Amino acid sequence: MNYVLAVVTDFNAGAEEVTLKARGRALSHAVDVAEVARRRFLEAVEVGKIEIGSEEIEEANRTRNVSTMEITLIRSKPKPKAKAKRSQERKKE
């Protein structure tokens, strides 16, 4: 929830987009943060793009690959409100 709070705070401060970066075992946490922030706290935010990749990390005498992910959340434009129907105005006349 700390990361969700950070995302919500950034958007409330006026940010137009926020990028979540994760690697290794934290990938699922980044997805959870994006979805909780978007579905429960920020109605006008949508997923912009998702980039995946891998990095080589050298440990002791071996090299291993670690998965990486970047999730970009973007503030969406508010949908225009529907105009009042004129049929209601005609009934009044």
Steps between C-alpha positions, in 0.01 A plus 500: 500500500798734541565486126131551422501807725808632319330460159181668620701784657692560176179521296331724756805729487436553129708233327371402156674162507672271748732211411529195723823302458565154638725202445525141612254384761354851539328491158173377645510773765531769232196358319304494829594861577392617154167317517410602857588864433309506173189307605446619856649847533549662158207479262653729237822299457569227246793280405700676230763244408678200643861423412668172587859390479784331684834593652810289542631494855835349591513316831811319621606289200181506298275734304124488534212678331250702705167605350407871499176689444391863471131588533403854401176637644354801319233744610214459253296789374161528669210387285266781392167504675190429295296804405149535636238376261276760345196277540485604866503867401217446249278341764525814709373717213 
